[in-house]
Each structure stands twice: as structure tokens, then as C-alpha cells.
């Protein structure tokens, strides 16, 4: 087993959506732990900029890749094989939130299709092309970014919730099929994080998003960051998790374990009663 200081020593990893947010945090952490990293994204300026933050000889590279394009995804995997001779980790992280509209009647059909195309079909293509090389090698890790939207209903758009449920379903099916070839398949399941995607969906800046998430959090006194998800991804992709497969690893501080609706309504009623009493006392 690799030392704890270099938990991915010699591993080759592809991270889709690796130019920003969770993907960028994971790329940095994987590199620190000895991995050779290929970032696949459509955000060219961000991808190249991220690579330039490291020393010239650092084994991190950026490739333009639309995860909904079979040829783009195939190319990224083949570049990894050509350059390094193997592929150990395929992190299917790329995703979009789509329209934040939660009304099924008012939902845009094309937006719905686009979210599923990126979040689900893109993850499928990444897995398919990675498996082409991992199966003969009899080893490898495929990881997906899911969401607490895969566990809860009513808090996101229909398209996003459906896509993240589907990603978990894909993970479970692949876990069974590819486990026969020594390949582990898991999901990392984040709670709310002030990433550019969530900030944009909420139409808030990072500080405002963070303040909102702190208010609704079950676990107080700490804040979930992209770096925390990267650490979970590091664990799931390392040899420390050698028998972990078929898991949707939830990092939400307990948020998905409870329904706060009753308390919210009860607190609202109590506040109203208090206000009424105060009003009567001052009448």
C-alpha cells in the first residue's frame, strides 16, 4: 500500500469537470498524493489556468472534452493510455444543475434533456471508455459525483434530481458487472457546497450561499467545502478503500437524515403566538 503521504503514488486519473469546483479541488489533491492527472472539461481558460498554478513538470494536463460527445470522451481516455500506458481512476464529476424551475408544468423540455445528457449520458460514456481498458487490466476505480438530490425529493429541479438518482443507479449496475474484473465503482455524495454551480443556481455570491447553507445545516460549527469532497474522493480511489464498492458516500453533516418541516411550521406558529401576545400586551 502507498504511504499515507502519497496515497495515489503512480496512479493515472482522469477528472471530468476538473477545471472548477469539486473537480479542481480533487485534481489538486490527487496531484499532491502522487497521481498523474488529466483534467477534462469544456472550460478551457479555467483548465489551462489551473494547470499553470503548478510547476512546469507537474504531471497534470488539460484536455477539452464535452462529456456528451463520444469522440471527445474516447479521446481523453486514449490520450491517458498513450501517455501513461494505463488508467487507474476515472472520476465522472462533470455536471450541470440546469434551470432551477421546480414546476413540472413550467419546466423546459430542452433543459431537462440537456441536464440528463451531461449528468447521466456523460457519466455513462466516461465509464464505458474507461472500462474498455480497465477490464483487460483487471483493476481500476470508477467514481461518480452524485448529490443529496439522489436521496431527497423536492429541493432541486426535477431534471437534476432525476439525473442524480440515475447516476446512483448506474453506479450500482456497474459495481456488479465490473466487480467481476476487479474494478471498484462508487459515488461521492455531497451536500450543499458554495461551488460556482450552486452560486449560479441560487443567484448568490459564495459568501451568501455559504451563509444560507450554514443556516439550514444540521451539523453546526463547520462548513462543507469542495476540498472535503476531494478528500472523500481520495479515500474512495485509494487502496485504503480496496473493498469499498457500490457505495454512495454521503457528506452532508446529517442533513438528509431528517425532515425539518414540522419544526419549521411549529416554530412559525410559536413565533406568531408570541407576536400576538406582545401585541395584546401593548394594546
Legacy VTK file of the C-alpha trace (Angstrom):
# vtk DataFile Version 3.0
C-alpha trace
ASCII
DATASET POLYDATA
POINTS 283 float
0.000 0.000 0.000
1.195 3.524 -0.778
2.275 5.628 2.173
-0.311 7.979 3.652
1.684 10.931 2.324
1.360 9.654 -1.277
-1.844 7.642 -1.334
-2.124 7.640 -5.139
1.550 7.264 -5.981
1.901 6.288 -9.659
-1.843 6.254 -10.336
-3.265 7.789 -13.512
-6.527 9.691 -13.068
-8.988 11.436 -15.377
-11.304 14.002 -13.791
-14.179 15.298 -15.893
-15.404 18.740 -14.923
-11.980 19.188 -13.366
-11.456 22.851 -14.166
-13.506 24.249 -11.272
-15.368 23.412 -8.064
-15.104 19.848 -6.742
-13.178 18.713 -9.803
-10.438 21.327 -9.420
-10.092 20.656 -5.677
-9.799 16.935 -6.408
-7.243 17.466 -9.168
-5.027 19.429 -6.773
-5.319 16.826 -4.009
-4.724 13.862 -6.335
-1.602 15.561 -7.663
-0.320 16.146 -4.123
-0.756 12.427 -3.476
1.352 11.329 -6.410
-1.226 10.848 -9.165
-0.812 11.815 -12.793
-3.924 13.875 -13.562
-5.763 14.695 -16.763
-8.453 17.361 -16.448
-11.277 17.004 -18.971
-13.622 19.976 -19.243
-15.192 22.500 -21.612
-13.949 25.446 -19.533
-10.700 25.876 -21.461
-9.473 29.095 -19.834
-10.046 27.754 -16.315
-8.493 24.391 -17.164
-5.309 25.864 -18.600
-5.119 28.390 -15.761
-5.371 25.621 -13.156
-2.542 23.671 -14.770
-0.338 26.786 -14.762
-0.628 27.043 -10.969
1.659 24.013 -10.713
5.331 23.713 -11.614
6.202 23.195 -15.286
6.993 19.497 -14.927
3.955 18.607 -12.782
2.066 15.627 -14.266
-1.214 17.492 -14.767
-2.712 18.222 -18.177
-5.855 19.776 -19.554
-7.897 18.448 -22.475
-11.034 19.994 -23.933
-13.820 17.460 -23.526
-17.572 17.690 -23.917
-18.714 14.684 -21.895
-21.780 14.309 -24.121
-19.512 13.678 -27.118
-18.491 10.047 -27.526
-15.435 11.023 -29.571
-14.291 13.609 -27.015
-14.520 11.182 -24.096
-12.893 8.390 -26.093
-10.036 10.743 -26.993
-9.346 11.731 -23.376
-9.132 8.096 -22.282
-6.914 7.180 -25.222
-4.602 10.125 -24.502
-4.175 8.837 -20.938
-3.363 5.349 -22.221
-0.971 6.634 -24.879
0.802 8.992 -22.492
0.991 6.802 -19.402
0.181 3.271 -20.557
-2.737 2.787 -18.171
-5.782 4.327 -16.491
-6.356 3.712 -12.784
-9.079 6.236 -11.899
-11.998 7.627 -13.879
-13.768 10.341 -11.883
-17.010 11.201 -13.684
-17.554 14.518 -11.958
-18.850 16.794 -14.736
-22.384 18.007 -14.182
-24.801 20.893 -14.593
-27.758 21.999 -12.489
-29.882 23.280 -15.355
-32.889 25.516 -14.907
-33.774 25.997 -11.227
-37.512 25.967 -12.010
-39.208 23.331 -9.819
-42.584 23.350 -11.541
-43.140 20.335 -13.800
-45.751 22.301 -15.742
-43.362 25.165 -16.428
-40.224 23.054 -16.940
-38.354 23.484 -20.187
-38.124 20.212 -22.136
-34.794 21.014 -23.760
-33.262 21.961 -20.423
-34.447 18.652 -18.942
-32.834 16.723 -21.801
-29.597 18.697 -21.508
-29.214 18.014 -17.771
-29.689 14.276 -18.311
-27.360 14.338 -21.290
-24.490 15.896 -19.310
-25.056 14.319 -15.903
-26.104 10.810 -16.925
-25.073 10.146 -20.515
-21.744 11.887 -19.891
-21.117 9.664 -16.864
-22.077 6.607 -18.920
-19.617 7.497 -21.688
-16.802 8.081 -19.201
-17.436 4.696 -17.613
-17.743 2.906 -20.951
-14.453 4.141 -22.350
-12.589 3.709 -19.056
-13.872 0.144 -18.749
-12.503 -0.717 -22.198
-9.014 -0.529 -20.688
-9.713 -1.347 -17.051
-11.410 -4.688 -17.766
-8.381 -6.234 -19.534
-6.102 -4.788 -16.821
-8.306 -6.357 -14.118
-8.100 -3.243 -11.956
-9.318 0.327 -11.678
-11.692 2.696 -9.916
-14.689 4.475 -11.409
-16.115 7.257 -9.267
-19.165 9.473 -9.804
-20.285 12.696 -8.201
-23.884 12.223 -7.115
-25.716 14.576 -4.725
-28.080 14.549 -1.774
-30.628 15.129 -4.544
-30.214 11.367 -5.061
-31.643 10.873 -1.552
-34.157 13.691 -1.136
-37.103 14.985 -3.119
-38.444 18.477 -3.594
-35.287 20.521 -3.019
-33.973 20.715 -6.581
-35.341 20.789 -10.114
-36.874 17.604 -11.487
-34.120 17.261 -14.071
-31.310 17.482 -11.518
-32.993 15.098 -9.054
-33.693 12.545 -11.791
-30.138 12.778 -13.105
-28.542 12.177 -9.723
-30.839 9.246 -8.933
-29.846 7.822 -12.315
-26.128 8.249 -11.594
-26.501 6.175 -8.411
-28.391 3.532 -10.378
-25.621 3.431 -12.981
-23.023 3.115 -10.229
-24.819 0.123 -8.684
-25.181 -1.685 -12.003
-21.538 -1.106 -12.908
-20.435 -2.195 -9.437
-21.939 -5.633 -10.090
-20.733 -6.015 -13.675
-17.225 -4.610 -13.269
-16.588 -6.098 -9.845
-16.035 -9.389 -11.671
-12.972 -7.747 -13.225
-11.542 -6.266 -10.032
-12.910 -2.759 -10.720
-14.463 -0.775 -7.883
-17.334 1.647 -8.590
-18.655 4.239 -6.119
-20.302 7.641 -5.765
-19.312 10.567 -3.617
-22.486 12.311 -2.486
-22.062 15.967 -1.454
-24.479 18.124 0.467
-24.729 21.796 -0.426
-21.387 23.432 -1.247
-20.777 27.030 -2.346
-19.364 25.996 -5.726
-19.797 28.183 -8.836
-22.614 25.877 -9.992
-24.671 26.279 -6.794
-23.913 30.003 -6.530
-25.220 30.472 -10.049
-28.315 28.352 -9.409
-29.151 30.368 -6.265
-28.125 33.666 -7.887
-25.893 34.371 -4.882
-22.202 35.009 -4.366
-20.092 32.470 -2.478
-20.427 34.235 0.897
-24.231 34.471 0.602
-24.513 30.809 -0.416
-22.315 29.777 2.490
-24.399 31.775 4.978
-27.602 30.165 3.672
-26.124 26.663 3.931
-24.967 27.334 7.499
-28.494 28.376 8.490
-30.105 25.163 7.252
-27.278 22.820 8.304
-27.923 20.057 10.846
-24.257 19.901 11.836
-23.264 23.319 13.163
-19.847 24.837 13.702
-18.275 23.721 10.439
-18.790 24.310 6.719
-18.651 21.799 3.880
-16.096 22.783 1.223
-15.115 21.355 -2.156
-11.866 20.219 -0.523
-13.838 17.943 1.816
-15.395 16.169 -1.168
-11.931 15.875 -2.713
-10.704 14.111 0.451
-13.592 11.648 0.223
-12.753 11.043 -3.445
-9.117 10.471 -2.458
-10.164 7.813 0.030
-12.503 6.051 -2.391
-9.844 5.997 -5.111
-7.004 4.857 -2.849
-6.008 1.358 -1.790
-7.367 2.141 1.675
-10.815 1.570 0.164
-9.772 -1.654 -1.570
-13.017 -3.469 -0.615
-15.379 -0.480 -0.881
-17.645 -0.738 -3.906
-21.288 0.060 -4.619
-21.336 2.910 -2.074
-22.963 6.337 -2.341
-20.795 8.056 0.282
-22.831 10.893 1.791
-21.138 14.055 3.079
-23.951 16.313 4.250
-23.493 16.651 8.010
-26.636 14.596 8.634
-28.891 16.873 6.564
-30.523 14.031 4.634
-31.354 12.069 7.790
-34.122 14.367 8.946
-37.119 16.372 7.767
-37.236 19.803 9.378
-40.674 20.745 8.008
-42.527 20.042 11.269
-40.101 22.088 13.341
-40.227 24.948 10.829
-44.027 25.088 10.951
-44.075 24.681 14.746
-41.518 27.459 15.230
-43.552 29.664 12.904
-46.713 29.046 14.943
-44.888 29.749 18.198
-43.448 32.987 16.778
-46.953 34.049 15.704
-48.350 33.294 19.166
-45.549 35.287 20.786
-46.163 38.212 18.451
-49.908 38.113 19.165
-49.321 38.089 22.920
-46.929 41.014 22.662
-49.405 42.917 20.510
-52.213 42.350 23.044
-49.989 43.427 25.912
-49.253 46.709 24.150
-52.857 47.317 23.069
LINES 1 284
283 0 1 2 3 4 5 6 7 8 9 10 11 12 13 14 15 16 17 18 19 20 21 22 23 24 25 26 27 28 29 30 31 32 33 34 35 36 37 38 39 40 41 42 43 44 45 46 47 48 49 50 51 52 53 54 55 56 57 58 59 60 61 62 63 64 65 66 67 68 69 70 71 72 73 74 75 76 77 78 79 80 81 82 83 84 85 86 87 88 89 90 91 92 93 94 95 96 97 98 99 100 101 102 103 104 105 106 107 108 109 110 111 112 113 114 115 116 117 118 119 120 121 122 123 124 125 126 127 128 129 130 131 132 133 134 135 136 137 138 139 140 141 142 143 144 145 146 147 148 149 150 151 152 153 154 155 156 157 158 159 160 161 162 163 164 165 166 167 168 169 170 171 172 173 174 175 176 177 178 179 180 181 182 183 184 185 186 187 188 189 190 191 192 193 194 195 196 197 198 199 200 201 202 203 204 205 206 207 208 209 210 211 212 213 214 215 216 217 218 219 220 221 222 223 224 225 226 227 228 229 230 231 232 233 234 235 236 237 238 239 240 241 242 243 244 245 246 247 248 249 250 251 252 253 254 255 256 257 258 259 260 261 262 263 264 265 266 267 268 269 270 271 272 273 274 275 276 277 278 279 280 281 282
